[in-house]
Amino acid sequence: MTDWKTPLARSITLRGRASGTLSTLEEAGKFLLSRSQGVLRNDVLAHAMTLLMQAAESEDPKDIAEATTQLERYLTAQKMQ
């Protein structure tokens, strides 16, 4: 069962024009989808999206932690965290 309401391993505070907080897989997924125009050119973003889908499907804390870390990598690279 896919549960997008599952919390991330830790909340992520965004900075800059993308200010706000990402607390759930759903919020993170919607945020990444809003930036997916460059997904074909951005392997970090594509990998984060894949891991979020896997985490929502499995609800495994290890998968959630991995997805959260990858999301943080993307945000750091984009200077949004």
mmCIF file as gemmi writes it, N, C-alpha and C atoms, coordinates in Angstrom:
data_model
loop_
_atom_site.group_PDB
_atom_site.id
_atom_site.type_symbol
_atom_site.label_atom_id
_atom_site.label_alt_id
_atom_site.label_comp_id
_atom_site.label_asym_id
_atom_site.label_entity_id
_atom_site.label_seq_id
_atom_site.pdbx_PDB_ins_code
_atom_site.Cartn_x
_atom_site.Cartn_y
_atom_site.Cartn_z
_atom_site.occupancy
_atom_site.B_iso_or_equiv
_atom_site.pdbx_formal_charge
_atom_site.auth_seq_id
_atom_site.auth_asym_id
_atom_site.pdbx_PDB_model_num
ATOM 1 N N . MET Axp A 1 ? 0.844 -1.184 0 1 0 ? 1 A 1
ATOM 2 C CA . MET Axp A 1 ? 0 0 0 1 0 ? 1 A 1
ATOM 3 C C . MET Axp A 1 ? 0.886 1.243 0 1 0 ? 1 A 1
ATOM 4 N N . THR Axp A 2 ? 0.515 2.224 -0.78 1 0 ? 2 A 1
ATOM 5 C CA . THR Axp A 2 ? 1.279 3.461 -0.876 1 0 ? 2 A 1
ATOM 6 C C . THR Axp A 2 ? 0.696 4.483 0.083 1 0 ? 2 A 1
ATOM 7 N N . ASP Axp A 3 ? 1.546 5.012 0.96 1 0 ? 3 A 1
ATOM 8 C CA . ASP Axp A 3 ? 1.087 6.016 1.922 1 0 ? 3 A 1
ATOM 9 C C . ASP Axp A 3 ? 1.95 7.265 1.821 1 0 ? 3 A 1
ATOM 10 N N . TRP Axp A 4 ? 1.479 8.229 1.056 1 0 ? 4 A 1
ATOM 11 C CA . TRP Axp A 4 ? 2.221 9.47 0.851 1 0 ? 4 A 1
ATOM 12 C C . TRP Axp A 4 ? 2.16 10.381 2.063 1 0 ? 4 A 1
ATOM 13 N N . LYS Axp A 5 ? 1.29 10.088 3.032 1 0 ? 5 A 1
ATOM 14 C CA . LYS Axp A 5 ? 1.179 10.906 4.253 1 0 ? 5 A 1
ATOM 15 C C . LYS Axp A 5 ? 2.276 10.564 5.261 1 0 ? 5 A 1
ATOM 16 N N . THR Axp A 6 ? 3.081 9.551 4.957 1 0 ? 6 A 1
ATOM 17 C CA . THR Axp A 6 ? 4.166 9.141 5.841 1 0 ? 6 A 1
ATOM 18 C C . THR Axp A 6 ? 5.142 10.292 6.044 1 0 ? 6 A 1
ATOM 19 N N . PRO Axp A 7 ? 5.527 10.56 7.294 1 0 ? 7 A 1
ATOM 20 C CA . PRO Axp A 7 ? 6.492 11.64 7.54 1 0 ? 7 A 1
ATOM 21 C C . PRO Axp A 7 ? 7.873 11.295 6.986 1 0 ? 7 A 1
ATOM 22 N N . LEU Axp A 8 ? 8.596 12.325 6.575 1 0 ? 8 A 1
ATOM 23 C CA . LEU Axp A 8 ? 10.007 12.151 6.218 1 0 ? 8 A 1
ATOM 24 C C . LEU Axp A 8 ? 10.766 11.756 7.475 1 0 ? 8 A 1
ATOM 25 N N . ALA Axp A 9 ? 11.989 11.308 7.314 1 0 ? 9 A 1
ATOM 26 C CA . ALA Axp A 9 ? 12.808 10.947 8.471 1 0 ? 9 A 1
ATOM 27 C C . ALA Axp A 9 ? 13.033 12.164 9.363 1 0 ? 9 A 1
ATOM 28 N N . ARG Axp A 10 ? 13.055 13.346 8.755 1 0 ? 10 A 1
ATOM 29 C CA . ARG Axp A 10 ? 13.167 14.614 9.475 1 0 ? 10 A 1
ATOM 30 C C . ARG Axp A 10 ? 12.585 15.697 8.572 1 0 ? 10 A 1
ATOM 31 N N . SER Axp A 11 ? 11.996 16.706 9.16 1 0 ? 11 A 1
ATOM 32 C CA . SER Axp A 11 ? 11.459 17.826 8.385 1 0 ? 11 A 1
ATOM 33 C C . SER Axp A 11 ? 12.605 18.596 7.748 1 0 ? 11 A 1
ATOM 34 N N . ILE Axp A 12 ? 12.332 19.123 6.566 1 0 ? 12 A 1
ATOM 35 C CA . ILE Axp A 12 ? 13.339 19.881 5.821 1 0 ? 12 A 1
ATOM 36 C C . ILE Axp A 12 ? 12.822 21.3 5.619 1 0 ? 12 A 1
ATOM 37 N N . THR Axp A 13 ? 13.598 22.261 6.071 1 0 ? 13 A 1
ATOM 38 C CA . THR Axp A 13 ? 13.242 23.668 5.906 1 0 ? 13 A 1
ATOM 39 C C . THR Axp A 13 ? 13.872 24.191 4.623 1 0 ? 13 A 1
ATOM 40 N N . LEU Axp A 14 ? 13.037 24.756 3.775 1 0 ? 14 A 1
ATOM 41 C CA . LEU Axp A 14 ? 13.504 25.32 2.511 1 0 ? 14 A 1
ATOM 42 C C . LEU Axp A 14 ? 13.872 26.781 2.726 1 0 ? 14 A 1
ATOM 43 N N . ARG Axp A 15 ? 14.772 27.257 1.909 1 0 ? 15 A 1
ATOM 44 C CA . ARG Axp A 15 ? 15.141 28.665 2.005 1 0 ? 15 A 1
ATOM 45 C C . ARG Axp A 15 ? 15.065 29.306 0.622 1 0 ? 15 A 1
ATOM 46 N N . GLY Axp A 16 ? 15.172 30.61 0.606 1 0 ? 16 A 1
ATOM 47 C CA . GLY Axp A 16 ? 15.115 31.323 -0.666 1 0 ? 16 A 1
ATOM 48 C C . GLY Axp A 16 ? 13.691 31.414 -1.178 1 0 ? 16 A 1
ATOM 49 N N . ARG Axp A 17 ? 13.555 31.449 -2.497 1 0 ? 17 A 1
ATOM 50 C CA . ARG Axp A 17 ? 12.231 31.575 -3.125 1 0 ? 17 A 1
ATOM 51 C C . ARG Axp A 17 ? 11.342 30.382 -2.834 1 0 ? 17 A 1
ATOM 52 N N . ALA Axp A 18 ? 11.929 29.265 -2.482 1 0 ? 18 A 1
ATOM 53 C CA . ALA Axp A 18 ? 11.164 28.042 -2.201 1 0 ? 18 A 1
ATOM 54 C C . ALA Axp A 18 ? 10.937 27.871 -0.706 1 0 ? 18 A 1
ATOM 55 N N . SER Axp A 19 ? 10.801 28.962 0.032 1 0 ? 19 A 1
ATOM 56 C CA . SER Axp A 19 ? 10.705 28.867 1.489 1 0 ? 19 A 1
ATOM 57 C C . SER Axp A 19 ? 9.502 28.027 1.915 1 0 ? 19 A 1
ATOM 58 N N . GLY Axp A 20 ? 9.647 27.382 3.042 1 0 ? 20 A 1
ATOM 59 C CA . GLY Axp A 20 ? 8.608 26.523 3.591 1 0 ? 20 A 1
ATOM 60 C C . GLY Axp A 20 ? 9.25 25.325 4.253 1 0 ? 20 A 1
ATOM 61 N N . THR Axp A 21 ? 8.434 24.354 4.595 1 0 ? 21 A 1
ATOM 62 C CA . THR Axp A 21 ? 8.913 23.139 5.247 1 0 ? 21 A 1
ATOM 63 C C . THR Axp A 21 ? 8.3 21.92 4.57 1 0 ? 21 A 1
ATOM 64 N N . LEU Axp A 22 ? 9.123 20.921 4.343 1 0 ? 22 A 1
ATOM 65 C CA . LEU Axp A 22 ? 8.661 19.635 3.811 1 0 ? 22 A 1
ATOM 66 C C . LEU Axp A 22 ? 8.676 18.647 4.966 1 0 ? 22 A 1
ATOM 67 N N . SER Axp A 23 ? 7.513 18.071 5.28 1 0 ? 23 A 1
ATOM 68 C CA . SER Axp A 23 ? 7.417 17.164 6.422 1 0 ? 23 A 1
ATOM 69 C C . SER Axp A 23 ? 6.977 15.751 6.059 1 0 ? 23 A 1
ATOM 70 N N . THR Axp A 24 ? 6.329 15.595 4.901 1 0 ? 24 A 1
ATOM 71 C CA . THR Axp A 24 ? 5.817 14.274 4.511 1 0 ? 24 A 1
ATOM 72 C C . THR Axp A 24 ? 6.331 13.881 3.134 1 0 ? 24 A 1
ATOM 73 N N . LEU Axp A 25 ? 6.202 12.609 2.806 1 0 ? 25 A 1
ATOM 74 C CA . LEU Axp A 25 ? 6.563 12.148 1.473 1 0 ? 25 A 1
ATOM 75 C C . LEU Axp A 25 ? 5.723 12.883 0.425 1 0 ? 25 A 1
ATOM 76 N N . GLU Axp A 26 ? 4.464 13.135 0.743 1 0 ? 26 A 1
ATOM 77 C CA . GLU Axp A 26 ? 3.583 13.831 -0.192 1 0 ? 26 A 1
ATOM 78 C C . GLU Axp A 26 ? 4.086 15.252 -0.468 1 0 ? 26 A 1
ATOM 79 N N . GLU Axp A 27 ? 4.418 15.998 0.57 1 0 ? 27 A 1
ATOM 80 C CA . GLU Axp A 27 ? 4.917 17.365 0.379 1 0 ? 27 A 1
ATOM 81 C C . GLU Axp A 27 ? 6.207 17.359 -0.437 1 0 ? 27 A 1
ATOM 82 N N . ALA Axp A 28 ? 7.089 16.424 -0.114 1 0 ? 28 A 1
ATOM 83 C CA . ALA Axp A 28 ? 8.357 16.327 -0.85 1 0 ? 28 A 1
ATOM 84 C C . ALA Axp A 28 ? 8.11 15.956 -2.305 1 0 ? 28 A 1
ATOM 85 N N . GLY Axp A 29 ? 7.215 15.001 -2.541 1 0 ? 29 A 1
ATOM 86 C CA . GLY Axp A 29 ? 6.908 14.583 -3.904 1 0 ? 29 A 1
ATOM 87 C C . GLY Axp A 29 ? 6.321 15.707 -4.734 1 0 ? 29 A 1
ATOM 88 N N . LYS Axp A 30 ? 5.379 16.445 -4.167 1 0 ? 30 A 1
ATOM 89 C CA . LYS Axp A 30 ? 4.781 17.57 -4.889 1 0 ? 30 A 1
ATOM 90 C C . LYS Axp A 30 ? 5.827 18.635 -5.176 1 0 ? 30 A 1
ATOM 91 N N . PHE Axp A 31 ? 6.698 18.883 -4.212 1 0 ? 31 A 1
ATOM 92 C CA . PHE Axp A 31 ? 7.751 19.871 -4.404 1 0 ? 31 A 1
ATOM 93 C C . PHE Axp A 31 ? 8.67 19.463 -5.554 1 0 ? 31 A 1
ATOM 94 N N . LEU Axp A 32 ? 9.103 18.2 -5.554 1 0 ? 32 A 1
ATOM 95 C CA . LEU Axp A 32 ? 9.994 17.726 -6.617 1 0 ? 32 A 1
ATOM 96 C C . LEU Axp A 32 ? 9.298 17.74 -7.976 1 0 ? 32 A 1
ATOM 97 N N . LEU Axp A 33 ? 8.034 17.354 -7.994 1 0 ? 33 A 1
ATOM 98 C CA . LEU Axp A 33 ? 7.295 17.377 -9.267 1 0 ? 33 A 1
ATOM 99 C C . LEU Axp A 33 ? 7.196 18.785 -9.829 1 0 ? 33 A 1
ATOM 100 N N . SER Axp A 34 ? 7.11 19.765 -8.955 1 0 ? 34 A 1
ATOM 101 C CA . SER Axp A 34 ? 7.033 21.15 -9.429 1 0 ? 34 A 1
ATOM 102 C C . SER Axp A 34 ? 8.348 21.6 -10.068 1 0 ? 34 A 1
ATOM 103 N N . ARG Axp A 35 ? 9.418 20.858 -9.822 1 0 ? 35 A 1
ATOM 104 C CA . ARG Axp A 35 ? 10.727 21.179 -10.375 1 0 ? 35 A 1
ATOM 105 C C . ARG Axp A 35 ? 11.19 20.153 -11.392 1 0 ? 35 A 1
ATOM 106 N N . SER Axp A 36 ? 10.304 19.287 -11.822 1 0 ? 36 A 1
ATOM 107 C CA . SER Axp A 36 ? 10.697 18.149 -12.647 1 0 ? 36 A 1
ATOM 108 C C . SER Axp A 36 ? 10.951 18.485 -14.111 1 0 ? 36 A 1
ATOM 109 N N . GLN Axp A 37 ? 10.819 19.729 -14.516 1 0 ? 37 A 1
ATOM 110 C CA . GLN Axp A 37 ? 11.147 20.068 -15.905 1 0 ? 37 A 1
ATOM 111 C C . GLN Axp A 37 ? 12.574 19.664 -16.215 1 0 ? 37 A 1
ATOM 112 N N . GLY Axp A 38 ? 13.465 19.796 -15.255 1 0 ? 38 A 1
ATOM 113 C CA . GLY Axp A 38 ? 14.859 19.46 -15.47 1 0 ? 38 A 1
ATOM 114 C C . GLY Axp A 38 ? 15.22 18.049 -15.055 1 0 ? 38 A 1
ATOM 115 N N . VAL Axp A 39 ? 14.211 17.211 -14.804 1 0 ? 39 A 1
ATOM 116 C CA . VAL Axp A 39 ? 14.498 15.881 -14.273 1 0 ? 39 A 1
ATOM 117 C C . VAL Axp A 39 ? 15.397 15.065 -15.196 1 0 ? 39 A 1
ATOM 118 N N . LEU Axp A 40 ? 15.252 15.224 -16.486 1 0 ? 40 A 1
ATOM 119 C CA . LEU Axp A 40 ? 16.085 14.451 -17.393 1 0 ? 40 A 1
ATOM 120 C C . LEU Axp A 40 ? 17.536 14.912 -17.346 1 0 ? 40 A 1
ATOM 121 N N . ARG Axp A 41 ? 17.749 16.145 -16.936 1 0 ? 41 A 1
ATOM 122 C CA . ARG Axp A 41 ? 19.101 16.685 -16.857 1 0 ? 41 A 1
ATOM 123 C C . ARG Axp A 41 ? 19.666 16.618 -15.452 1 0 ? 41 A 1
ATOM 124 N N . ASN Axp A 42 ? 18.866 16.2 -14.48 1 0 ? 42 A 1
ATOM 125 C CA . ASN Axp A 42 ? 19.302 16.225 -13.102 1 0 ? 42 A 1
ATOM 126 C C . ASN Axp A 42 ? 19.136 14.84 -12.471 1 0 ? 42 A 1
ATOM 127 N N . ASP Axp A 43 ? 20.228 14.092 -12.435 1 0 ? 43 A 1
ATOM 128 C CA . ASP Axp A 43 ? 20.178 12.736 -11.884 1 0 ? 43 A 1
ATOM 129 C C . ASP Axp A 43 ? 19.838 12.728 -10.401 1 0 ? 43 A 1
ATOM 130 N N . VAL Axp A 44 ? 20.274 13.75 -9.659 1 0 ? 44 A 1
ATOM 131 C CA . VAL Axp A 44 ? 20.004 13.808 -8.216 1 0 ? 44 A 1
ATOM 132 C C . VAL Axp A 44 ? 18.499 13.946 -7.981 1 0 ? 44 A 1
ATOM 133 N N . LEU Axp A 45 ? 17.842 14.803 -8.756 1 0 ? 45 A 1
ATOM 134 C CA . LEU Axp A 45 ? 16.394 14.979 -8.644 1 0 ? 45 A 1
ATOM 135 C C . LEU Axp A 45 ? 15.664 13.699 -9.038 1 0 ? 45 A 1
ATOM 136 N N . ALA Axp A 46 ? 16.054 13.1 -10.134 1 0 ? 46 A 1
ATOM 137 C CA . ALA Axp A 46 ? 15.411 11.863 -10.589 1 0 ? 46 A 1
ATOM 138 C C . ALA Axp A 46 ? 15.556 10.756 -9.547 1 0 ? 46 A 1
ATOM 139 N N . HIS Axp A 47 ? 16.732 10.651 -8.949 1 0 ? 47 A 1
ATOM 140 C CA . HIS Axp A 47 ? 16.957 9.623 -7.93 1 0 ? 47 A 1
ATOM 141 C C . HIS Axp A 47 ? 16.111 9.911 -6.687 1 0 ? 47 A 1
ATOM 142 N N . ALA Axp A 48 ? 16.011 11.185 -6.299 1 0 ? 48 A 1
ATOM 143 C CA . ALA Axp A 48 ? 15.186 11.545 -5.144 1 0 ? 48 A 1
ATOM 144 C C . ALA Axp A 48 ? 13.728 11.162 -5.382 1 0 ? 48 A 1
ATOM 145 N N . MET Axp A 49 ? 13.233 11.401 -6.582 1 0 ? 49 A 1
ATOM 146 C CA . MET Axp A 49 ? 11.847 11.048 -6.902 1 0 ? 49 A 1
ATOM 147 C C . MET Axp A 49 ? 11.633 9.537 -6.827 1 0 ? 49 A 1
ATOM 148 N N . THR Axp A 50 ? 12.588 8.79 -7.352 1 0 ? 50 A 1
ATOM 149 C CA . THR Axp A 50 ? 12.494 7.325 -7.299 1 0 ? 50 A 1
ATOM 150 C C . THR Axp A 50 ? 12.472 6.832 -5.855 1 0 ? 50 A 1
ATOM 151 N N . LEU Axp A 51 ? 13.36 7.384 -5.033 1 0 ? 51 A 1
ATOM 152 C CA . LEU Axp A 51 ? 13.423 6.959 -3.634 1 0 ? 51 A 1
ATOM 153 C C . LEU Axp A 51 ? 12.17 7.35 -2.857 1 0 ? 51 A 1
ATOM 154 N N . LEU Axp A 52 ? 11.583 8.506 -3.154 1 0 ? 52 A 1
ATOM 155 C CA . LEU Axp A 52 ? 10.337 8.903 -2.492 1 0 ? 52 A 1
ATOM 156 C C . LEU Axp A 52 ? 9.214 7.926 -2.827 1 0 ? 52 A 1
ATOM 157 N N . MET Axp A 53 ? 9.126 7.524 -4.089 1 0 ? 53 A 1
ATOM 158 C CA . MET Axp A 53 ? 8.093 6.559 -4.478 1 0 ? 53 A 1
ATOM 159 C C . MET Axp A 53 ? 8.303 5.222 -3.769 1 0 ? 53 A 1
ATOM 160 N N . GLN Axp A 54 ? 9.557 4.786 -3.699 1 0 ? 54 A 1
ATOM 161 C CA . GLN Axp A 54 ? 9.866 3.532 -3.007 1 0 ? 54 A 1
ATOM 162 C C . GLN Axp A 54 ? 9.514 3.628 -1.528 1 0 ? 54 A 1
ATOM 163 N N . ALA Axp A 55 ? 9.832 4.755 -0.898 1 0 ? 55 A 1
ATOM 164 C CA . ALA Axp A 55 ? 9.54 4.937 0.526 1 0 ? 55 A 1
ATOM 165 C C . ALA Axp A 55 ? 8.036 4.957 0.784 1 0 ? 55 A 1
ATOM 166 N N . ALA Axp A 56 ? 7.281 5.608 -0.101 1 0 ? 56 A 1
ATOM 167 C CA . ALA Axp A 56 ? 5.825 5.645 0.057 1 0 ? 56 A 1
ATOM 168 C C . ALA Axp A 56 ? 5.224 4.251 -0.078 1 0 ? 56 A 1
ATOM 169 N N . GLU Axp A 57 ? 5.791 3.457 -0.952 1 0 ? 57 A 1
ATOM 170 C CA . GLU Axp A 57 ? 5.292 2.098 -1.16 1 0 ? 57 A 1
ATOM 171 C C . GLU Axp A 57 ? 5.629 1.177 0.013 1 0 ? 57 A 1
ATOM 172 N N . SER Axp A 58 ? 6.867 1.241 0.484 1 0 ? 58 A 1
ATOM 173 C CA . SER Axp A 58 ? 7.317 0.3 1.511 1 0 ? 58 A 1
ATOM 174 C C . SER Axp A 58 ? 7.028 0.767 2.935 1 0 ? 58 A 1
ATOM 175 N N . GLU Axp A 59 ? 7.012 2.078 3.15 1 0 ? 59 A 1
ATOM 176 C CA . GLU Axp A 59 ? 6.892 2.668 4.486 1 0 ? 59 A 1
ATOM 177 C C . GLU Axp A 59 ? 7.996 2.183 5.432 1 0 ? 59 A 1
ATOM 178 N N . ASP Axp A 60 ? 9.069 1.662 4.889 1 0 ? 60 A 1
ATOM 179 C CA . ASP Axp A 60 ? 10.209 1.174 5.67 1 0 ? 60 A 1
ATOM 180 C C . ASP Axp A 60 ? 11.03 2.384 6.137 1 0 ? 60 A 1
ATOM 181 N N . PRO Axp A 61 ? 11.329 2.47 7.44 1 0 ? 61 A 1
ATOM 182 C CA . PRO Axp A 61 ? 12.107 3.598 7.948 1 0 ? 61 A 1
ATOM 183 C C . PRO Axp A 61 ? 13.447 3.796 7.232 1 0 ? 61 A 1
ATOM 184 N N . LYS Axp A 62 ? 14.083 2.713 6.806 1 0 ? 62 A 1
ATOM 185 C CA . LYS Axp A 62 ? 15.348 2.838 6.071 1 0 ? 62 A 1
ATOM 186 C C . LYS Axp A 62 ? 15.127 3.496 4.714 1 0 ? 62 A 1
ATOM 187 N N . ASP Axp A 63 ? 14.055 3.127 4.019 1 0 ? 63 A 1
ATOM 188 C CA . ASP Axp A 63 ? 13.736 3.734 2.727 1 0 ? 63 A 1
ATOM 189 C C . ASP Axp A 63 ? 13.384 5.214 2.894 1 0 ? 63 A 1
ATOM 190 N N . ILE Axp A 64 ? 12.638 5.518 3.952 1 0 ? 64 A 1
ATOM 191 C CA . ILE Axp A 64 ? 12.259 6.902 4.228 1 0 ? 64 A 1
ATOM 192 C C . ILE Axp A 64 ? 13.496 7.74 4.527 1 0 ? 64 A 1
ATOM 193 N N . ALA Axp A 65 ? 14.408 7.198 5.323 1 0 ? 65 A 1
ATOM 194 C CA . ALA Axp A 65 ? 15.646 7.915 5.645 1 0 ? 65 A 1
ATOM 195 C C . ALA Axp A 65 ? 16.49 8.147 4.391 1 0 ? 65 A 1
ATOM 196 N N . GLU Axp A 66 ? 16.574 7.146 3.534 1 0 ? 66 A 1
ATOM 197 C CA . GLU Axp A 66 ? 17.347 7.276 2.301 1 0 ? 66 A 1
ATOM 198 C C . GLU Axp A 66 ? 16.728 8.326 1.378 1 0 ? 66 A 1
ATOM 199 N N . ALA Axp A 67 ? 15.407 8.323 1.269 1 0 ? 67 A 1
ATOM 200 C CA . ALA Axp A 67 ? 14.722 9.315 0.437 1 0 ? 67 A 1
ATOM 201 C C . ALA Axp A 67 ? 14.923 10.717 0.996 1 0 ? 67 A 1
ATOM 202 N N . THR Axp A 68 ? 14.85 10.851 2.31 1 0 ? 68 A 1
ATOM 203 C CA . THR Axp A 68 ? 15.048 12.152 2.956 1 0 ? 68 A 1
ATOM 204 C C . THR Axp A 68 ? 16.454 12.662 2.693 1 0 ? 68 A 1
ATOM 205 N N . THR Axp A 69 ? 17.444 11.808 2.829 1 0 ? 69 A 1
ATOM 206 C CA . THR Axp A 69 ? 18.836 12.205 2.59 1 0 ? 69 A 1
ATOM 207 C C . THR Axp A 69 ? 19.047 12.622 1.146 1 0 ? 69 A 1
ATOM 208 N N . GLN Axp A 70 ? 18.469 11.886 0.211 1 0 ? 70 A 1
ATOM 209 C CA . GLN Axp A 70 ? 18.618 12.235 -1.204 1 0 ? 70 A 1
ATOM 210 C C . GLN Axp A 70 ? 17.931 13.564 -1.513 1 0 ? 70 A 1
ATOM 211 N N . LEU Axp A 71 ? 16.784 13.794 -0.899 1 0 ? 71 A 1
ATOM 212 C CA . LEU Axp A 71 ? 16.088 15.067 -1.07 1 0 ? 71 A 1
ATOM 213 C C . LEU Axp A 71 ? 16.968 16.21 -0.555 1 0 ? 71 A 1
ATOM 214 N N . GLU Axp A 72 ? 17.599 16.001 0.586 1 0 ? 72 A 1
ATOM 215 C CA . GLU Axp A 72 ? 18.501 17.017 1.133 1 0 ? 72 A 1
ATOM 216 C C . GLU Axp A 72 ? 19.681 17.279 0.199 1 0 ? 72 A 1
ATOM 217 N N . ARG Axp A 73 ? 20.204 16.241 -0.426 1 0 ? 73 A 1
ATOM 218 C CA . ARG Axp A 73 ? 21.297 16.414 -1.396 1 0 ? 73 A 1
ATOM 219 C C . ARG Axp A 73 ? 20.854 17.311 -2.545 1 0 ? 73 A 1
ATOM 220 N N . TYR Axp A 74 ? 19.679 17.023 -3.067 1 0 ? 74 A 1
ATOM 221 C CA . TYR Axp A 74 ? 19.149 17.837 -4.166 1 0 ? 74 A 1
ATOM 222 C C . TYR Axp A 74 ? 18.985 19.292 -3.73 1 0 ? 74 A 1
ATOM 223 N N . LEU Axp A 75 ? 18.358 19.498 -2.574 1 0 ? 75 A 1
ATOM 224 C CA . LEU Axp A 75 ? 18.112 20.862 -2.097 1 0 ? 75 A 1
ATOM 225 C C . LEU Axp A 75 ? 19.407 21.614 -1.828 1 0 ? 75 A 1
ATOM 226 N N . THR Axp A 76 ? 20.402 20.928 -1.299 1 0 ? 76 A 1
ATOM 227 C CA . THR Axp A 76 ? 21.699 21.557 -1.05 1 0 ? 76 A 1
ATOM 228 C C . THR Axp A 76 ? 22.361 21.95 -2.366 1 0 ? 76 A 1
ATOM 229 N N . ALA Axp A 77 ? 22.297 21.069 -3.338 1 0 ? 77 A 1
ATOM 230 C CA . ALA Axp A 77 ? 22.896 21.364 -4.653 1 0 ? 77 A 1
ATOM 231 C C . ALA Axp A 77 ? 22.21 22.556 -5.324 1 0 ? 77 A 1
ATOM 232 N N . GLN Axp A 78 ? 20.913 22.713 -5.065 1 0 ? 78 A 1
ATOM 233 C CA . GLN Axp A 78 ? 20.143 23.813 -5.649 1 0 ? 78 A 1
ATOM 234 C C . GLN Axp A 78 ? 20.15 25.054 -4.752 1 0 ? 78 A 1
ATOM 235 N N . LYS Axp A 79 ? 20.886 24.976 -3.636 1 0 ? 79 A 1
ATOM 236 C CA . LYS Axp A 79 ? 20.969 26.073 -2.658 1 0 ? 79 A 1
ATOM 237 C C . LYS Axp A 79 ? 19.594 26.457 -2.096 1 0 ? 79 A 1
ATOM 238 N N . MET Axp A 80 ? 18.775 25.423 -1.867 1 0 ? 80 A 1
ATOM 239 C CA . MET Axp A 80 ? 17.43 25.633 -1.302 1 0 ? 80 A 1
ATOM 240 C C . MET Axp A 80 ? 17.34 25.137 0.127 1 0 ? 80 A 1
ATOM 241 N N . GLN Axp A 81 ? 18.446 24.677 0.666 1 0 ? 81 A 1
ATOM 242 C CA . GLN Axp A 81 ? 18.426 24.222 2.062 1 0 ? 81 A 1
ATOM 243 C C . GLN Axp A 81 ? 19.64 24.744 2.768 1 0 ? 81 A 1
